[in-house]
Amino acid sequence: MDTTDTASRPVKRGRPGYDQETVLRIAVEAFNEYGYDATSMGKLADRLGISKSAIYHHVPSKEDLLRLALDEALFPLEAVITEVRTHEGSADERLEFFLRSTIRILIEKRPYVTLLLRLRGNTELERQALERRRAMDRQLAELVTSAQSDGKLRDDLEPRATARLLFGMINSVVDWYRVDGPLEASALEEQAVSLLFHGLHTVVK
């Protein structure tokens, strides 16, 4: 019999059958369906099938649920920025890496990114998240500028507008893409990158 001292092992707080990850996942589903402001802790408790007090065993408040949910989207996206800065490729290669990585995160973290994209900036937490999004816009605009300087992208494109247009197309993935649909994630990534870099015209050989 294992006599390891179990008293020293960390024990997760919460009700049987639920951990913080599960509560967060279901909360995000509710936030996306009803809207964050319209989702009360009572409504969330009904959806979970537990009491409101039981939710507080996992998180101190509804705002803490929102913070955790936004971090699920923003942490991996911000990690891409860090990776891009240490990437040894050319400017257009770093731009492609940025776009591919972002597409993958949007697919993997779709519910959390959906919540992020629907923020209105009504609270300080939301405004901080929106500023973190703007930092990614600036990073993408810098990549566009660098690729233009290297002669890899058209120089008649305004970098900030281009960055917003690129993100606009990529972010739309959360609205329509389904992992169980006819298009595999890898194929979506290839089509998106091809369209972003080469447009809709046929390639003249």
Secondary structure, DSSP 4 states (H G I P E B T S, - for coil): -----GGGS----S-TT--HHHHHHHHHHHHHHH-TTT--HHHHHHHHTS-HHHHTTT-S-HHHHHHHHHHHHHHHHHHHHHHHHH--S-HHHHHHHHHHHHHHHHHHTHHHHHHHHT----SHHHHHHHHHHHHHHHHHHHHHHHHHHTTSS-TTS-HHHHHHHHHHHHHTHHHH--TTSSS-HHHHHHHHHHHHHH-SSPPP-
